[in-house]
Amino acid sequence: MDVVLYRLNISGLTISSVLIALFFAALWRSNRRAELRWWTYGWIANVAALMITSAFWYFKPPEVFFGAVFAAYLAAKCVYVWMHVRGAYEFMGRWPRLVDARQVVPAIAVLSLVAIVLITTRDRLGVVSQFIIAAGFAIGTMSLFRDGPSGSSWLAIAFVARTLLSAAESAAYAVNLSIGAEEGMFTVPANAILAAHYSLDIGVQWLLAMGMVLAIDARKQRELEAANSQMVEAQAGLRQLADRDPLTGLANRRALPEVMRAAQPHGAQLIFFDLNDFKKINDEHGHQTGDECLARFATALTQCFRPSDAIVRYGGDEFVVVATGLTETAAYERADSVRSRVGSPGGGLLPIRFAVGIGRLEAGGNPEDALREADEAMYRAKRKRSPARNRVEAETPHLPLT
């Protein structure tokens, strides 16, 4: 009767392990993560160990084969531990020599050869195999608690459970050895731990599988968040490039609507600049000189207006400054300051002449109307200008911004 119950317990544990291994194999096929590969191999190794156990109990091989069977079982369990711990290190982004194949494979081979000679009873096998499992998962547990990334809590808890259960089982088998239970190779004393360990093993297996899945899910979530953050930064960079004039370094016309929206709640002065005879500069001195004039004019605007003022290259030789909290008088003064800088530059540089129109964007007003007002004022100034002078004109006098 005990043998029948033992076979049923082994069968239940084996079926549970097969289901977990199939689940991880399917998961790995759809998600080629490195840690998933190692964990899948680990579950397959665990199935192999349980298949060896099932075959042993169902077919009862001759005693001469016990050593080889026990060694094969021990090798499969060692691979199970190795793969799970290696997957945990892969999850943490670490690759210590402790889990390297060049270190582990020879050790497993030597241990298996020794087991053929020394491990001749089930209790001895239980002591050694469960101790190896406990030790391996204990190493993984310490690493997870010390270096595990966020989201690895459940995996660490599962490793703790596997460590404690295996340590308890190893100790129970050791008690059997100490009281001389080896004579009945298949007889286990009425020990509460060993009586319940198959049921507990099934629970720990599923806890371990759940911890792995939750860890992978948490990592994917972090990677998605990081990818999303990088995408947002890239979009911001591309938007900045798209909204930036490469010649002058100023914002371009694409950025103007956003600038207007930012200024609309409080109101602003709109100062519209248009360079005079710019086509003549290009025709007589070349486009490179024209580009230098545009860059020099943009620099003068930046120097004469405040850092808080938005300076936009509106198109070609036209520039717009959106200045919040600036009076009309102060806007005139700053435009005159620009004229002083570029009108007579010296040093062999061409003087830059321009016309200016000033419009007012009232708080909550229509930005298009304000821009049109400044544009029309600029064109009136352009029509009235004399060849040797700059002109600055506003639509009508306005009260200062408050």
C-alpha positions in Angstrom: 0.0 0.0 0.0 2.8 2.4 0.9 4.5 1.7 -2.5 1.2 2.4 -4.3 0.8 5.8 -2.5 4.4 6.6 -3.2 3.9 5.9 -6.9 0.8 8.1 -7.0 2.7 10.9 -5.3 5.6 10.6 -7.7 3.1 10.6 -10.7 1.4 13.7 -9.4 4.7 15.5 -8.9 5.9 14.4 -12.4 2.7 15.6 -14.1 2.9 18.9 -12.3 6.5 19.3 -13.5 5.7 18.3 -17.1 2.9 21.0 -17.2 5.3 23.6 -15.8 8.0 22.6 -18.3 5.6 22.8 -21.2 4.3 26.2 -20.1 7.9 27.6 -19.9 8.8 26.0 -23.3 5.8 27.8 -24.9 6.6 31.0 -23.1 10.2 30.9 -24.2 9.1 30.2 -27.8 7.1 33.4 -27.8 9.5 35.4 -25.7 13.2 34.7 -26.4 14.6 36.1 -23.2 17.9 34.6 -21.9 16.6 33.8 -18.4 13.6 32.1 -19.9 15.8 29.7 -21.8 17.7 28.7 -18.7 14.6 28.3 -16.6 13.0 26.2 -19.3 16.1 23.9 -19.4 15.9 23.7 -15.6 12.3 22.6 -15.6 13.1 20.0 -18.3 15.9 18.7 -16.2 13.5 18.5 -13.2 11.1 16.4 -15.4 14.0 14.1 -16.4 14.9 13.6 -12.7 11.3 12.8 -11.9 11.0 10.4 -14.9 14.0 8.5 -13.5 12.3 8.4 -10.1 9.0 7.2 -11.6 10.7 4.5 -13.7 12.6 3.4 -10.6 9.5 2.9 -8.6 7.3 1.4 -11.3 9.9 -1.0 -12.8 12.0 -1.8 -9.7 15.4 -2.4 -11.4 17.8 -4.9 -10.0 19.9 -3.6 -7.1 23.0 -3.7 -9.2 21.6 -0.8 -11.2 20.8 1.4 -8.1 24.0 3.3 -8.2 23.7 4.2 -11.9 20.0 5.2 -11.4 20.8 7.3 -8.4 23.7 9.0 -10.2 21.5 9.8 -13.2 18.9 11.3 -10.9 21.4 13.3 -9.0 23.0 14.7 -12.3 19.5 15.7 -13.5 18.8 17.5 -10.2 22.1 19.3 -10.3 21.3 20.5 -13.8 17.9 21.6 -12.5 19.5 23.7 -9.8 22.2 25.1 -12.1 19.8 26.2 -14.8 17.4 27.9 -12.3 20.3 29.7 -10.6 21.9 30.7 -13.9 18.5 32.0 -15.1 18.3 34.1 -11.9 21.7 35.6 -12.5 20.8 36.2 -16.2 17.7 38.0 -14.9 19.9 40.2 -12.7 22.3 40.9 -15.6 25.2 39.1 -13.9 27.3 36.2 -15.2 29.6 35.0 -12.3 32.0 32.2 -12.9 30.1 30.1 -10.3 27.4 29.3 -12.9 29.7 29.0 -16.0 29.5 25.7 -17.8 33.2 25.2 -17.6 33.0 25.2 -13.9 29.7 23.4 -13.4 29.7 20.6 -16.0 32.9 18.9 -14.7 31.7 19.2 -11.1 28.4 17.5 -12.0 30.3 14.7 -13.9 32.7 14.0 -11.0 29.8 14.1 -8.5 27.8 11.6 -10.7 30.8 9.2 -10.9 31.3 9.3 -7.1 27.5 8.8 -6.6 27.6 5.5 -8.5 29.9 4.1 -5.8 28.8 5.9 -2.6 25.1 6.6 -2.9 23.5 3.2 -2.6 20.3 4.0 -0.6 17.4 6.3 -1.0 18.2 8.1 2.2 21.8 8.9 1.1 20.5 10.1 -2.2 17.9 12.3 -0.4 20.5 13.8 1.9 22.9 14.7 -1.0 20.4 15.7 -3.6 18.3 17.9 -1.3 21.4 19.5 0.2 22.6 20.4 -3.3 19.2 21.9 -4.1 19.2 23.9 -0.8 22.7 25.1 -1.3 22.2 26.2 -4.9 19.0 28.0 -4.3 20.4 29.6 -1.1 23.2 31.1 -3.3 20.5 32.4 -5.7 18.4 33.7 -2.9 21.3 35.8 -1.4 22.1 37.3 -4.8 18.4 38.1 -5.5 18.0 39.9 -2.2 21.3 41.7 -2.6 21.3 42.6 -6.3 17.9 41.7 -7.6 16.2 44.5 -9.6 12.7 45.8 -8.7 10.1 43.2 -9.4 12.1 40.2 -8.3 10.5 40.0 -4.8 8.3 37.0 -5.7 11.2 35.2 -7.3 13.3 35.7 -4.2 10.5 34.4 -2.0 10.1 31.3 -4.2 13.9 30.7 -4.0 13.6 31.0 -0.2 10.8 28.5 -0.1 12.7 26.0 -2.3 15.8 26.5 -0.1 14.0 25.9 3.2 12.0 22.9 2.0 15.0 21.2 0.5 17.1 21.9 3.6 14.3 20.4 5.8 14.1 17.3 3.5 17.8 16.8 3.6 17.8 17.0 7.4 14.9 14.5 7.5 16.8 12.0 5.4 19.9 12.6 7.6 17.8 11.6 10.6 16.8 8.3 8.9 20.5 7.6 8.3 21.4 8.4 11.9 18.8 5.9 13.3 19.8 3.2 11.0 17.0 3.1 8.5 19.2 2.1 5.6 18.5 -1.6 5.9 15.0 -1.1 4.4 16.0 0.9 1.4 12.4 1.8 0.5 11.2 2.2 4.0 11.0 5.7 5.3 10.2 6.3 9.0 7.0 8.1 9.9 8.5 11.5 9.5 6.1 14.4 9.0 8.3 16.2 6.6 9.1 13.2 4.4 5.4 12.1 4.5 4.3 15.5 3.2 7.2 16.5 1.0 5.6 15.5 -2.3 2.6 17.7 -1.7 4.9 20.5 -0.5 7.1 20.1 -3.5 4.2 20.6 -5.9 3.3 23.8 -4.1 6.9 25.1 -4.1 7.2 24.2 -7.8 4.2 26.4 -8.7 5.4 29.1 -6.4 8.8 29.1 -8.1 7.1 29.1 -11.6 4.9 32.0 -10.5 7.9 33.9 -9.2 9.7 33.5 -12.5 6.7 34.6 -14.5 6.1 37.7 -12.3 9.8 38.6 -12.5 9.7 38.4 -16.3 6.5 40.5 -16.4 8.0 43.1 -14.1 11.2 43.3 -16.2 9.2 43.6 -19.4 7.2 46.4 -17.7 10.4 48.2 -16.8 11.8 47.8 -20.3 8.6 49.1 -21.8 8.7 52.1 -19.5 12.3 52.7 -20.4 11.6 52.3 -24.1 8.6 54.7 -23.8 10.8 57.2 -22.0 13.5 56.9 -24.7 10.8 57.3 -27.4 9.4 60.4 -25.7 12.9 61.9 -25.5 13.6 61.0 -29.1 10.3 62.6 -30.2 11.2 65.7 -28.1 14.6 65.8 -29.8 13.1 65.4 -33.3 10.4 68.0 -32.5 13.1 70.3 -31.3 15.1 69.7 -34.5 11.9 70.2 -36.6 11.1 73.4 -34.7 14.6 74.8 -34.9 16.2 76.8 -37.7 19.5 75.2 -38.5 21.2 78.4 -39.8 20.4 80.8 -36.9 19.7 78.3 -34.1 16.4 80.1 -33.5 13.0 78.6 -33.3 11.3 78.4 -36.7 7.8 79.1 -37.9 6.6 75.7 -36.8 7.2 76.6 -33.2 5.3 79.9 -33.3 1.8 78.5 -32.5 3.1 77.0 -29.3 4.9 80.2 -28.4 1.7 82.1 -29.0 -0.3 79.7 -26.9 2.1 80.1 -24.0 2.0 83.9 -24.2 -1.8 84.2 -24.8 -3.0 84.0 -21.2 -0.9 87.0 -20.1 -0.5 89.0 -23.3 2.6 90.0 -25.1 4.3 92.5 -27.5 4.9 91.1 -31.0 7.9 92.7 -32.7 8.1 91.8 -36.4 11.4 92.4 -38.2 12.0 92.3 -41.9 15.5 92.9 -43.4 15.7 95.5 -46.1 17.2 94.8 -49.5 18.2 91.3 -48.5 17.8 89.9 -52.0 20.3 92.6 -53.1 22.8 91.3 -50.6 22.5 87.8 -51.9 22.7 88.9 -55.6 25.7 91.2 -55.1 27.7 89.4 -52.3 26.6 85.8 -52.6 24.3 83.6 -50.5 27.1 82.8 -48.0 27.3 86.4 -47.1 23.5 86.5 -46.9 23.5 83.6 -44.5 26.2 85.3 -42.4 24.0 88.4 -42.2 21.0 86.3 -41.1 23.1 84.6 -38.4 24.5 87.9 -37.3 21.1 89.4 -37.1 19.8 86.5 -35.1 22.7 86.9 -32.7 21.9 90.6 -32.3 18.2 89.8 -31.5 19.3 87.2 -28.9 21.7 89.8 -27.3 19.2 92.6 -27.2 16.1 90.8 -26.0 15.6 89.0 -22.8 16.2 85.2 -22.3 12.5 84.9 -21.6 11.5 86.4 -24.9 10.8 84.0 -27.7 12.7 84.8 -30.9 11.5 83.1 -34.1 12.8 83.1 -37.6 9.5 83.5 -39.3 10.8 82.8 -42.8 13.5 84.0 -45.1 14.6 87.4 -43.8 11.7 87.8 -41.4 11.9 87.4 -37.6 9.3 87.7 -34.9 9.9 88.3 -31.2 7.2 87.5 -28.7 7.9 89.4 -25.5 5.7 89.0 -22.5 5.7 91.6 -19.7 7.4 94.1 -22.0 6.0 97.6 -22.6 5.7 99.0 -26.1 8.3 101.7 -25.2 10.7 99.0 -24.1 10.1 97.1 -27.3 11.0 100.2 -29.3 14.2 100.6 -27.3 15.2 97.0 -27.8 14.6 97.3 -31.6 16.7 100.4 -31.6 19.4 98.5 -29.8 19.4 95.8 -32.5 19.7 98.5 -35.1 22.7 100.0 -33.3 24.5 96.6 -33.3 23.9 95.6 -37.0 23.5 99.0 -38.7 27.1 100.0 -38.5 29.0 96.9 -37.5 32.5 97.8 -38.8 35.2 95.3 -39.4 34.3 95.0 -43.0 30.9 93.5 -42.2 27.9 94.6 -44.3 25.4 96.8 -42.5 22.0 95.3 -42.0 18.9 97.5 -42.5 15.5 96.4 -41.4 11.9 97.5 -40.8 10.0 96.7 -37.7 6.3 96.5 -36.8 5.0 96.2 -33.3 1.6 94.7 -32.4 -0.1 93.8 -29.2 -1.4 90.4 -28.2 -3.9 91.2 -25.4 -4.4 88.7 -22.6 -6.7 86.1 -24.0 -6.6 87.7 -27.4 -6.3 86.3 -30.9 -2.7 85.5 -31.7 -3.3 85.7 -35.5 -4.8 89.1 -35.2 -1.9 90.4 -33.2 0.6 88.9 -35.6 -1.3 90.4 -38.5 -1.2 93.8 -36.8 2.6 93.6 -36.3 3.0 92.4 -39.9 1.0 95.3 -41.3 2.8 97.8 -39.1 6.1 96.4 -40.4 5.0 96.8 -44.0 3.9 100.4 -43.4 7.3 101.1 -41.9 8.9 99.4 -44.9 7.0 101.6 -47.4 7.8 104.8 -45.5 11.4 104.1 -45.0 14.2 106.1 -46.6 17.1 104.1 -48.2 19.5 105.0 -45.4 17.3 104.6 -42.3 15.5 101.9 -40.4 11.9 102.5 -39.5 10.0 101.3 -36.4 6.2 101.6 -36.4 3.3 100.4 -34.3 -0.4 100.2 -35.3 -1.5 102.5 -32.5 -0.1 103.5 -29.1 -0.8 100.9 -26.5 -0.9 100.9 -22.7 2.0 99.0 -21.1 1.4 95.4 -20.1 0.6 95.1 -16.5 
